[in-house]
Amino acid sequence: MSAMIVTPTHQNEEYFSEYQPDWVTAQFLSTRNAVMSNPFSEWLWGGMQYQLEHHLFPSMPRSKYPLLKPILQKFAEENNIPGGYRESGEFEILKMNWELYKRVAESDPVADAPPTRGHGQVGAIDLGSSPAKGGILSASK
């Protein structure tokens, strides 16, 4: 259940392959908040609907996130943050996330990507060109 809530708000339309923005702008570009339609959804999402607020102020109590929202909206506008303060309805954001997974699943494999089948993420690091190559699995043996 928590994956259904956490992954849509971390959906990233902006990949930073060529341009690395400053840390604050990167948080605006790599998160999207969910707008709840009822009190039950507000409770169910448990503050994760305020993903940008959480990324910028991780130690702030989640009960304060709604108060921060208009401040961040104004900040985004005044500082010309690309895409601004991004949010979508709770069901729209779930649909967007599903469509992203579908596109990824149907896409062609990346040439020269390290194999992960049967090795998991740690195996991919050890088999790939990561600076940690040879250090993760061999250290645990």
Backbone torsions as a table, in degrees:
resi	resn	phi	psi	omega
1	MET	NA	-43.6	-177.3
2	SER	-65.3	-31.2	177.4
3	ALA	-64.0	-34.5	177.9
4	MET	-66.9	-22.0	-178.9
5	ILE	-95.8	-41.3	-174.9
6	VAL	-75.3	-44.5	-173.6
7	THR	-65.6	-38.3	-179.8
8	PRO	-63.7	-33.2	-178.5
9	THR	-79.4	-11.1	174.8
10	HIS	-101.7	6.5	-179.8
11	GLN	-62.5	131.7	-171.5
12	ASN	-119.9	109.1	176.1
13	GLU	-82.5	-19.4	-176.4
14	GLU	-106.2	113.2	176.1
15	TYR	-100.6	136.6	-169.8
16	PHE	-98.0	48.2	-177.0
17	SER	-72.1	-34.4	-177.9
18	GLU	-109.7	-33.3	-174.8
19	TYR	-118.8	123.5	177.1
20	GLN	-106.7	103.1	179.4
21	PRO	-74.0	169.9	174.5
22	ASP	-63.2	165.5	-173.0
23	TRP	-58.7	-44.7	-178.2
24	VAL	-64.5	-47.3	179.1
25	THR	-61.3	-39.3	178.4
26	ALA	-59.7	-35.5	178.4
27	GLN	-67.7	-40.3	177.3
28	PHE	-64.1	-39.4	-176.4
29	LEU	-76.7	-24.3	-172.5
30	SER	-106.8	7.2	176.6
31	THR	-132.5	159.4	176.3
32	ARG	-145.2	128.1	179.7
33	ASN	-84.4	156.3	178.6
34	ALA	-109.0	133.2	178.1
35	VAL	-95.3	121.7	-177.4
36	MET	-83.5	147.7	-178.0
37	SER	-103.7	-6.4	-178.6
38	ASN	-161.1	162.1	-177.8
39	PRO	-61.8	-33.9	178.9
40	PHE	-63.2	-44.9	178.2
41	SER	-63.5	-40.4	177.5
42	GLU	-56.3	-44.5	178.6
43	TRP	-68.5	-45.9	-176.3
44	LEU	-59.9	-42.6	-178.5
45	TRP	-73.4	-18.7	170.9
46	GLY	57.3	32.7	-179.7
47	GLY	96.5	-14.3	-178.5
48	MET	-70.4	-12.7	176.2
49	GLN	-71.6	-13.5	176.6
50	TYR	-106.2	58.8	-173.7
51	GLN	-66.1	-40.3	179.4
52	LEU	-62.4	-46.2	179.5
53	GLU	-59.5	-41.6	179.2
54	HIS	-63.6	-42.6	-179.1
55	HIS	-67.8	-38.1	-179.1
56	LEU	-78.5	-32.7	-176.3
57	PHE	-133.7	69.9	-172.3
58	PRO	-64.1	-23.9	-179.0
59	SER	-93.8	-2.6	178.5
60	MET	-71.6	137.4	175.5
61	PRO	-60.1	135.3	-175.7
62	ARG	-62.3	-20.3	177.7
63	SER	-67.5	-16.2	-179.8
64	LYS	-92.6	-11.3	-177.0
65	TYR	-56.3	-41.7	179.5
66	PRO	-60.1	-30.0	178.3
67	LEU	-72.8	-26.9	-179.0
68	LEU	-80.5	-25.5	-175.3
69	LYS	-52.0	-52.7	-179.1
70	PRO	-64.5	-28.7	177.8
71	ILE	-67.1	-43.4	179.8
72	LEU	-70.9	-34.6	176.0
73	GLN	-62.1	-44.6	178.4
74	LYS	-65.3	-42.0	178.4
75	PHE	-59.1	-46.3	-179.3
76	ALA	-60.8	-42.5	-179.4
77	GLU	-67.6	-47.8	-177.4
78	GLU	-66.7	-27.2	-177.4
79	ASN	-105.7	12.5	177.5
80	ASN	49.2	47.1	177.4
81	ILE	-67.2	126.2	179.5
82	PRO	-57.5	127.3	-179.1
83	GLY	83.5	-15.9	178.4
84	GLY	63.9	-154.8	177.7
85	TYR	-82.5	107.5	-171.4
86	ARG	-95.1	128.7	176.1
87	GLU	-151.6	152.9	179.3
88	SER	-141.4	159.4	176.6
89	GLY	-60.5	153.6	-174.8
90	GLU	-57.3	-38.3	-179.5
91	PHE	-81.6	-33.4	176.8
92	GLU	-63.3	-42.7	-178.0
93	ILE	-68.2	-34.3	175.3
94	LEU	-66.6	-40.5	177.9
95	LYS	-64.3	-43.7	178.2
96	MET	-59.3	-41.5	-179.3
97	ASN	-65.6	-43.1	178.0
98	TRP	-60.7	-43.7	180.0
99	GLU	-64.3	-36.2	176.7
100	LEU	-64.4	-46.5	177.9
101	TYR	-59.1	-40.5	179.8
102	LYS	-62.8	-45.9	178.5
103	ARG	-60.5	-44.0	-179.5
104	VAL	-63.9	-44.1	-179.0
105	ALA	-63.7	-32.8	-177.8
106	GLU	-90.8	-7.3	-176.6
107	SER	-77.7	159.6	177.7
108	ASP	-69.2	151.6	178.4
109	PRO	-66.6	155.1	178.1
110	VAL	-81.1	125.9	-179.8
111	ALA	-60.5	138.0	176.8
112	ASP	66.3	13.9	175.6
113	ALA	-70.9	143.1	179.8
114	PRO	-66.3	144.8	179.8
115	PRO	-69.3	142.4	177.5
116	THR	-120.8	-18.3	-177.3
117	ARG	-60.8	121.8	178.4
118	GLY	82.8	-6.5	-179.2
119	HIS	-115.0	-23.5	-176.7
120	GLY	71.4	-176.7	-176.4
121	GLN	-64.1	-42.7	-179.9
122	VAL	-63.4	-40.6	177.2
123	GLY	-62.2	-38.5	179.2
124	ALA	-64.6	-36.7	177.6
125	ILE	-65.6	-47.3	-178.5
126	ASP	-65.3	-34.1	-177.7
127	LEU	-86.7	-18.5	-174.1
128	GLY	-90.6	-155.8	-177.0
129	SER	-104.4	21.9	-179.7
130	SER	-65.1	146.9	173.7
131	PRO	-58.9	-21.0	179.9
132	ALA	-86.9	2.7	-176.0
133	LYS	-51.3	129.5	177.7
134	GLY	80.4	-4.0	-175.5
135	GLY	-103.6	-19.5	-174.6
136	ILE	-87.6	-57.7	-178.4
137	LEU	-71.4	-38.0	-178.0
138	SER	-68.4	-28.4	178.7
139	ALA	-72.0	-26.7	-178.0
140	SER	-89.1	-4.9	-179.0
141	LYS	-86.5	NA	NA
